[in-house]
Amino acid sequence: MRRLSLIPFLLACALPAAAAESVALPGGASLVLDKQGLHLRAADGAERAGIALRGRHLDYRDGTALVVDASTERAMTVAVDAAAGTLSASAVLDGAAIAPEAACLYRDAQGLLYAFLAGKDGQAEQWLLHGRPQLLRKLALPPHSGQCLVHDASASLVVAEKGMGVWAYRADAEGAPGRRVIDAAAHGIAPAPSGVTLLGRDGKPRRIVALRSGLPAAVIVQPQVQTENMPRMGDAADDPAIWIDRQHAAQGRVIGTNKKQGLHVYDLQGRQRQLLESGRLNNVDLRQGVMLDGQSFDLAAATQRDENSLLLYTIDATGNVAEAARFPTPLERIYGICLYQPDSGGLEAFVNDKDGSYLQYRIGRSAGAFTATEVRRFRLATQPEGCVADDRNGRLFAGEEKRGVWSIDARADAKAKPQMILPVGGPLRADVEGMALYHGANASYLVVSSQGSNSYVVADAAPPHRVRGSFRIGINPDAGIDGASETDGLDVTSANLGGRFARGMLVVQDGYKRLPDGAQNFKYVAWDDIAHALGLP
């Protein structure tokens, strides 16, 4: 990744606003922005190309320059070819609504290029510069932000607020917005290889502040499909479950909870097929081919937070979902759920409470009605939520949000003795959220949402549960799908769903919908992409 040359920008920042800004290019060439326009100059100072404009705020990354046309209040990207000696205006970003006072570029870990535009009233925008520029998100920055720059390695957007100092923001659009003050007395900024150089009132360097991301390394995969957005804004989407159509692979369904409304049913293209107004649902899980009272059922179960109840749904052969029963529980703050099919047959459900309590229920059927009978109780020390049962090996994997993942004997007649298998630390960052099992032809894997690092940890499902790596879900710019962050629930299957999902797929809840901003939704990722990125067989 090429960084801006420090010395030319230090000189530019130290000069009055009307003076030239310059960027050093390979081979001794330079870009210069002055009152007459943008100029490409050779090492000897001779001008090789120019674009006439009343410009301000020059930034550069790997053959692309960004300037703001003060006459039109729009930012413009310019293709720079120092070897050929050419400048070509390539795209216009319509930031006229915010009248940009500052502009800067950012190249992320995925290699994608972005532009930040900041207006004097605090309105700001982040644009994705891939093909035709697309508005990624809107954000709020300090009013009178006269300068900005991005330290790519730490994904830090640094802003100088006139008279108020220098702030650092997350340049990555995914995840919760946040900022921290770097220096309340600084009056300007310039790039530094390790972070940012702070300037004094006289424009001279005062000190260099190192910037670090603090996130563990992870490979990046792209989503292939996203669902329609939730009909409610805010923290609405939570947990998905995947239903397999055994006769027609491409006609499966994804069932997702809405914490403000009920249960959504999507097809494999992300289109909503049903909305069941069941109230505030948190987690959902399902099992297919469950034998009860001599009949086979496909069943889903969810936790209902208004009533602290366990809801049961039937799924017919076409993927149509219908509410079948509601079972009250003694829990005061019901939260997570996962289902379990014992070797002996039937269906059991684990539900938990925010106080760490777990109840295990056996689902039955009698006289044409479903029943639920409590068969065991146990608890974790602090708040759990996500869990998944390994039907093949009779184990329950239970997440304790601040501590890690426990393995527990899933059998109702066994004593619960939790064993920590994946503690928080290293690639797993609190909160520990959704989890699911991928049963492949060669191995089985436990996939866990590491919400604190906006990533997903993959470990062997079998002891000693070796961690195979972690990945993040980035932007798919060609499909116009944003990445995923702060994931609550997830589900995964190894079933052949056809096309890109022939080796199965992962579905995750996305906490922040971008490209453009909107209500939350779910993202579908091809397992083949995950396996390739992590080197899994």
C-alpha positions, 0 to 999 in steps of 0.5 A: 500500500502506497502512503502519502509522502510526508514532507510535501504535505507538511509543507502544504499544511504549514502554508496559508490556505491559498498556497499550493498543496503538493504530493510526491509521486514515484520517480520524482514527479509531483502533483500540485494543486494551486489556484489555477488547477491541478498540475502533474509536474516532472522531476525537473518541475516542468508541467506535463499535464494539467486540469483547470479548476478552482480546487482545494483539498488534494489527496492521493492513493495509488494512481487516483487523486481527489480534489474539491472543485470550489466552484461547483462544491463537488469532489472529483477523482482524477486518474494520474499516470506519472509515467505517461504524463497524463491527468484524466478526470474520472468521476464526480462525487455529488457532495453539493448538499454538504458543500465539502470543506475537507476531503480525503481518501482511504484504502481499506484492508480489502483493497477498496478505495473510498472518499470522505467529504466533510461539510462545515456544518458537520455533515459528512459522507463516505463514498465507495470509489469502485466503478461508478461511485456509490454513497456508502454512508452518511456520518457526523463529524465536527463542524468546521472540519478544515482538514481530514486524512486517513491512516489506512493501516489502522483504518483511522479517519483523522479530522482537525476541527478548527479551534477544538483540536484533532479527533480520530474516527473509524474509517471502516463503515461497518460497526458502531460509530465512535471517536476519540480526541487525539489532541485538543491543542493541535491546529493541523494535521499531516500524514505520518507512516505510523499515524498522524503528525500534529501541527501547531498554530504556526503550521510546524510539526509538534509531535507524531501520534501512532495509530493502531487498529487493535483488531486481530488479523482476519481474512476477508470474504464477500457476501453473495446475497443480502435479504430485504431490509427489516421493516423497522429501523434500529436494532431489529434483526437478530438470528437466522436459521436455514431450512433445506428443501430436500427436493429442490435445492434452490428453493430453500428458506432463511428464517430470521427473527425481528426483535421488534415484530416477529419472524421473517421468511426469505428465499435464497435470493433474499426476497421476503416470502412471509412475515409472522407477527409473533411479537419480539422474537430473539433467537430461532433454530430449526430441525427437519424430519423430527418424528413425533407421535408417528409423524414427521415434522420440520419444526422451528422454535424461537424465544418470545421476549414479551411473554418469556415463552418458547414459540414453536412453528411448523414448516411445510414442504413448500417452506411455508411457516406457521405458528403451532404452539406457545409454551410459557417458561419460568424465565424472567428475561428469556434470551437464546435458544437452540434445538437438539435431536437426541439419538433416541429421537424426538426434539429438545430445546435449550432456552436461556435467561440473561442471568445465565440460567438454562432450561432444557425442554422435551418437545412432544405431541399428544392428541394432535397438539404439541407439548413441552416438558422441562427435563433439566436445569443448569446455569452459566455464571454470567449472561449467555445467548448463542448456543448450538447442539451437536446432534451427532455427538450429543454436545451443547456448545454454549456461549457466555458473552464475556467469557467464551464458549463452553462444551456441555453434555447435551443429554437430559439425564447427564450432569451438566459440567461445562468445559471451556473450549474457546475462551475470549482473547486472541481471535475471539473478542467479546461479545460472544454471540451467534454460533452454528455447526458446519458438518462437511464431508471431511470435518465439522467446524464450529463457527462463532460470531466474535462481535467485539472484532466484527469477525467470525472464528472457525474452530474444529467441532471435535476436541481439542477444538483447534482454531482454524482462523477467523474471517470478516465479511467485506463489501461485494462492490459488484453486487452492491452489497455491504459487509457485515458487522456486530453480528448477533445470530448466524447459521450455517449449512453444508447442504448443496443449495445450488450455484455459489452455495453448492458446498453450503452457506453461512447466513449472518445478521448485519448490525449496520446496513450500508451502501446506502444506510438503511435498516438491518438485514441478513447476509449470505456467504458461500461456504466455498469462499470461507473454506478457500480463505481459511484453507479448509478441506 
